[in-house]
Amino acid sequence: MNKKKIKQQEQQHTVPGSYLENFADENGHVWVLDTDDKIFNVSPSNILKERHFYSLSGSDGEKDMSVEDTLASIEGDFINIYREKFAKDLFLADEERIAVSVFIAALMTRTRPHRDHLKKSLEEIQDWMEDWNKHPMSDEEKRTMEAIPSSGGATIDLKTLKSGLKNFDEHHSTSILRSLSHSAALIYHMKWSVWKNENYGFVTSDDPVVLLRPASIKKFGTGTFGSAPGLKWKDVELTLPLSKGRFLLAGWILNNDSYIQVEDEMARKMNHRTITHSRDRIIVSSKTRAEEIKTRYTEKPYKSKIENIVANKS
């Protein structure tokens, strides 16, 4: 393999460049709004990528690109299906639906925001376990704990947790592929509705797959256990901007797979979900849209309260 090809493999997209091309302007570039309120125009191949983000350490000391290669294959399948089916308002064959489900499942977990959030959560657990060890339970507390029935799930000790955090990035890279089959199977069996709007259009971000339970948020409140999102929840809604003119809404309570033309206001409301779920960068197809978002959303990063999502949806 030549040096240029190796260099290209070292720079790995946290959100696929081929996917971002679906949001390009007439010059093949996308417009980016970042958390510093900077707006700039850039090629999709030069955004949201990091050196060796998915690479593993090979036994020979060389970088193992197997995760990156697998993700590249998944991306290629999705782009072909988008062009041949989604862009033409055609329903997918079973094998195509599987491929898109795998793409979405990978995109849910491969991003920088997802990696950082997961690492932070594990670090908080580590801190809690270390604090627990510094303050041993009394005999009465031990008896109480022993009386609680076991959940039967897997457990992890502090030593294992610390070891995993030392090499967290590589553990995360391998976990992306390990979790694909389970998540993709759930997404596959949901009902899918593709929303179309070429006028106002859709935007994407550095963390474009959103899981949300609007009905549970209204009932239990934001950030509560009762409204926590997950693919198995009956009222969960999964959204993903497919392109600047197509948007996927998937869920268990939809009636049928469909293609639906939506009004500009509905497109704006769905963009709200994408924007408020982003962390560092929002990707759009025009400078005008980037400036509009900059004016409308004043929080940094661009995350308003989830209650606003529900209010804007109703």
C-alpha positions as CSV (number, residue, x, y, z in Angstrom):
1,M,0.0,0.0,0.0
2,N,1.4,3.4,-0.9
3,K,2.1,6.2,1.6
4,K,-0.8,8.3,0.4
5,K,-3.3,5.5,0.9
6,I,-1.9,4.9,4.4
7,K,-2.3,8.5,5.3
8,Q,-5.9,8.5,4.1
9,Q,-6.6,5.5,6.3
10,E,-5.1,7.2,9.3
11,Q,-7.6,10.0,9.0
12,Q,-10.8,8.4,10.0
13,H,-14.3,10.0,9.9
14,T,-16.3,10.0,13.1
15,V,-19.3,10.7,10.9
16,P,-18.9,9.3,7.4
17,G,-17.7,11.7,4.7
18,S,-19.8,9.9,2.1
19,Y,-22.9,10.5,4.3
20,L,-22.1,14.2,4.8
21,E,-22.0,14.6,1.0
22,N,-25.8,14.2,1.0
23,F,-25.9,17.7,2.7
24,A,-23.5,19.4,0.2
25,D,-24.2,22.6,-1.7
26,E,-24.0,23.1,-5.4
27,N,-20.2,23.2,-5.2
28,G,-20.0,19.9,-3.3
29,H,-19.1,21.5,0.0
30,V,-21.0,21.7,3.3
31,W,-21.5,24.6,5.7
32,V,-20.5,24.1,9.3
33,L,-21.6,26.0,12.4
34,D,-19.4,25.2,15.4
35,T,-19.7,26.0,19.1
36,D,-17.5,29.1,18.7
37,D,-20.2,30.5,16.4
38,K,-17.8,30.2,13.4
39,I,-19.4,29.4,10.0
40,F,-17.2,28.0,7.3
41,N,-17.5,26.1,4.0
42,V,-15.5,22.8,3.7
43,S,-15.4,19.6,1.7
44,P,-17.2,16.7,3.4
45,S,-14.0,14.7,3.2
46,N,-12.2,17.2,5.4
47,I,-14.7,17.4,8.4
48,L,-15.4,15.3,11.5
49,K,-12.4,13.1,11.2
50,E,-9.5,12.2,13.6
51,R,-6.3,10.4,13.2
52,H,-6.6,6.7,14.1
53,F,-9.9,7.2,15.8
54,Y,-10.9,3.5,15.2
55,S,-7.4,1.9,14.8
56,L,-6.3,-0.9,17.0
57,S,-2.8,-1.9,18.2
58,G,-1.6,-4.9,16.2
59,S,0.5,-7.6,17.7
60,D,3.3,-6.6,15.3
61,G,3.3,-3.0,16.5
62,E,1.5,-1.8,13.4
63,K,-2.0,-0.2,13.4
64,D,-4.9,-2.6,12.8
65,M,-7.4,-0.9,10.4
66,S,-10.0,-3.7,10.5
67,V,-12.7,-1.6,12.3
68,E,-12.2,1.3,9.9
69,D,-12.3,-1.0,6.9
70,T,-15.6,-2.6,8.2
71,L,-17.2,0.8,8.8
72,A,-16.1,1.9,5.3
73,S,-17.9,-1.1,3.8
74,I,-21.0,-0.4,5.8
75,E,-21.0,3.3,4.6
76,G,-20.6,2.3,1.0
77,D,-23.6,0.0,1.2
78,F,-25.7,2.8,2.7
79,I,-24.8,5.4,0.1
80,N,-25.6,3.0,-2.8
81,I,-29.0,2.2,-1.2
82,Y,-29.7,5.9,-0.6
83,R,-29.1,6.8,-4.3
84,E,-30.9,3.8,-5.7
85,K,-33.9,3.7,-3.3
86,F,-34.3,6.5,-0.8
87,A,-33.7,9.2,-3.3
88,K,-36.2,7.7,-5.7
89,D,-38.9,7.1,-3.0
90,L,-38.6,3.3,-3.4
91,F,-39.1,0.8,-0.6
92,L,-36.1,-1.4,0.4
93,A,-35.7,-5.1,-0.2
94,D,-34.9,-7.1,3.0
95,E,-31.2,-7.2,2.4
96,E,-31.1,-3.5,1.8
97,R,-33.1,-2.8,4.9
98,I,-30.6,-4.9,6.9
99,A,-27.7,-2.9,5.4
100,V,-29.3,0.4,6.4
101,S,-30.1,-0.9,9.9
102,V,-26.5,-1.8,10.3
103,F,-25.4,1.7,9.1
104,I,-27.7,3.4,11.6
105,A,-26.6,1.1,14.5
106,A,-23.0,1.9,13.8
107,L,-23.7,5.6,13.5
108,M,-25.3,5.6,16.9
109,T,-22.2,4.5,18.6
110,R,-19.2,5.5,16.5
111,T,-19.2,9.3,17.0
112,R,-16.9,11.4,19.2
113,P,-19.7,12.6,21.4
114,H,-20.9,9.1,22.1
115,R,-17.4,7.9,22.9
116,D,-16.8,10.8,25.3
117,H,-20.1,10.4,27.0
118,L,-19.5,6.7,27.6
119,K,-16.0,7.3,28.9
120,K,-17.2,9.9,31.3
121,S,-20.0,7.6,32.6
122,L,-17.4,4.9,33.3
123,E,-15.1,7.3,35.0
124,E,-17.9,8.4,37.3
125,I,-18.6,4.7,38.1
126,Q,-14.9,4.3,38.9
127,D,-14.9,7.3,41.2
128,W,-18.0,5.9,43.0
129,M,-16.3,2.5,43.4
130,E,-13.1,4.0,44.8
131,D,-15.1,6.1,47.2
132,W,-17.1,3.0,48.3
133,N,-13.8,1.2,49.0
134,K,-12.6,4.1,51.2
135,H,-15.8,3.8,53.4
136,P,-16.5,0.0,54.0
137,M,-20.0,-1.1,54.7
138,S,-21.0,-1.8,58.3
139,D,-22.2,-5.3,59.2
140,E,-25.8,-4.2,59.0
141,E,-25.3,-2.7,55.5
142,K,-23.6,-5.9,54.3
143,R,-26.6,-7.9,55.5
144,T,-29.0,-5.6,53.8
145,M,-27.0,-5.9,50.5
146,E,-26.9,-9.7,50.7
147,A,-30.7,-9.7,51.1
148,I,-31.2,-8.0,47.8
149,P,-31.8,-10.5,45.0
150,S,-29.2,-10.6,42.3
151,S,-30.2,-9.3,38.8
152,G,-28.2,-12.1,37.2
153,G,-26.4,-9.6,35.0
154,A,-22.7,-9.3,34.4
155,T,-20.7,-7.4,37.0
156,I,-17.3,-5.7,36.8
157,D,-14.7,-5.1,39.5
158,L,-12.7,-1.9,40.0
159,K,-9.4,-3.4,38.7
160,T,-11.1,-4.5,35.5
161,L,-12.8,-1.1,35.1
162,K,-9.5,0.8,35.6
163,S,-7.7,-1.5,33.1
164,G,-10.5,-0.9,30.5
165,L,-10.3,2.9,30.9
166,K,-6.6,2.9,30.3
167,N,-7.2,1.6,26.8
168,F,-10.7,2.9,26.4
169,D,-10.5,4.2,22.8
170,E,-9.6,0.8,21.4
171,H,-12.2,-0.9,23.6
172,H,-14.8,1.5,22.2
173,S,-13.7,0.8,18.6
174,T,-14.2,-2.9,19.0
175,S,-17.5,-2.5,20.9
176,I,-18.9,-0.7,17.8
177,L,-18.8,-3.9,15.8
178,R,-19.8,-6.1,18.7
179,S,-23.1,-4.2,19.4
180,L,-24.1,-4.0,15.7
181,S,-26.2,-7.1,15.3
182,H,-28.4,-6.5,18.4
183,S,-29.1,-2.8,17.7
184,A,-29.5,-3.3,13.9
185,A,-32.1,-6.1,14.5
186,L,-34.2,-3.8,16.6
187,I,-34.0,-1.0,14.1
188,Y,-34.8,-3.4,11.2
189,H,-38.1,-4.4,12.8
190,M,-39.3,-0.8,13.5
191,K,-41.6,0.9,11.1
192,W,-39.8,3.5,8.9
193,S,-41.2,6.8,7.6
194,V,-39.1,8.9,5.2
195,W,-40.0,12.5,5.4
196,K,-39.4,14.6,2.3
197,N,-38.8,18.4,2.1
198,E,-36.7,19.9,-0.6
199,N,-37.6,23.5,0.1
200,Y,-36.7,24.1,3.8
201,G,-34.6,20.9,3.9
202,F,-32.8,19.0,6.7
203,V,-29.6,19.5,8.6
204,T,-27.2,17.0,10.2
205,S,-24.5,17.1,13.0
206,D,-21.6,15.5,14.6
207,D,-24.0,13.1,16.4
208,P,-26.9,12.7,14.0
209,V,-28.9,9.7,15.3
210,V,-31.4,10.8,18.0
211,L,-33.4,8.6,20.3
212,L,-36.3,10.4,22.0
213,R,-39.4,9.4,23.9
214,P,-41.6,12.6,23.7
215,A,-44.7,11.0,25.4
216,S,-42.6,9.8,28.3
217,I,-40.9,13.2,28.6
218,K,-44.3,14.8,29.0
219,K,-45.3,12.3,31.6
220,F,-42.1,11.8,33.7
221,G,-40.0,14.9,32.9
222,T,-36.7,15.5,31.3
223,G,-33.7,13.5,32.4
224,T,-35.6,11.0,34.5
225,F,-35.4,7.2,34.5
226,G,-39.0,7.1,33.2
227,S,-38.1,9.1,30.0
228,A,-34.7,7.6,29.3
229,P,-34.5,6.6,25.6
230,G,-33.7,3.1,24.4
231,L,-34.4,1.1,21.2
232,K,-36.8,-1.4,23.0
233,W,-39.1,1.2,24.5
234,K,-42.5,1.2,22.7
235,D,-42.8,4.9,22.5
236,V,-39.2,5.6,21.4
237,E,-38.6,7.6,18.2
238,L,-35.4,7.2,16.2
239,T,-34.5,10.0,13.8
240,L,-31.7,10.4,11.3
241,P,-31.3,13.1,8.6
242,L,-30.6,11.1,5.4
243,S,-29.9,14.1,3.2
244,K,-30.8,17.7,2.8
245,G,-34.1,16.5,1.3
246,R,-34.8,13.3,3.2
247,F,-35.3,12.5,6.9
248,L,-35.9,9.1,8.6
249,L,-38.3,8.7,11.5
250,A,-38.4,5.1,12.9
251,G,-40.4,3.7,15.7
252,W,-42.6,0.9,17.1
253,I,-45.9,2.8,17.1
254,L,-45.9,4.0,13.4
255,N,-48.6,2.3,11.3
256,N,-46.6,1.5,8.1
257,D,-43.4,2.1,6.3
258,S,-44.0,5.3,4.2
259,Y,-42.7,8.2,2.2
260,I,-44.3,11.5,3.3
261,Q,-44.1,15.0,2.0
262,V,-43.9,17.3,5.0
263,E,-44.4,21.1,5.3
264,D,-41.5,23.4,6.1
265,E,-42.6,23.9,9.7
266,M,-42.4,20.1,10.3
267,A,-38.9,20.0,8.7
268,R,-37.9,22.8,11.1
269,K,-39.2,20.9,14.1
270,M,-37.2,17.8,13.1
271,N,-34.1,19.9,12.6
272,H,-34.6,21.1,16.1
273,R,-34.1,17.6,17.4
274,T,-30.9,17.2,15.3
275,I,-29.5,20.6,16.4
276,T,-30.2,20.1,20.1
277,H,-28.6,16.7,20.0
278,S,-25.4,18.0,18.4
279,R,-22.3,18.7,20.5
280,D,-19.7,20.6,18.5
281,R,-20.8,21.0,14.9
282,I,-23.9,21.4,12.9
283,I,-23.7,20.6,9.1
284,V,-26.0,22.3,6.6
285,S,-26.2,22.9,2.9
286,S,-26.2,26.7,2.9
287,K,-24.6,29.7,4.7
288,T,-28.1,31.2,5.1
289,R,-29.3,28.2,7.1
290,A,-26.2,28.2,9.2
291,E,-26.7,31.9,10.0
292,E,-30.4,31.3,10.8
293,I,-29.4,28.5,13.3
294,K,-26.8,30.7,14.9
295,T,-29.3,33.4,15.5
296,R,-32.1,31.1,16.7
297,Y,-30.0,29.0,19.1
298,T,-28.0,31.0,21.7
299,E,-26.8,28.2,23.9
300,K,-23.3,26.7,23.5
301,P,-23.1,23.9,22.6
302,Y,-26.4,24.0,20.6
303,K,-28.4,22.0,23.2
304,S,-31.7,23.6,24.4
305,K,-33.9,21.9,26.9
306,I,-35.6,18.7,25.7
307,E,-38.9,20.1,26.8
308,N,-38.6,22.5,23.9
309,I,-38.4,19.5,21.5
310,V,-41.7,18.2,22.8
311,A,-43.3,21.6,22.7
312,N,-42.1,22.2,19.1
313,K,-43.4,18.8,18.1
314,S,-46.9,19.2,19.5
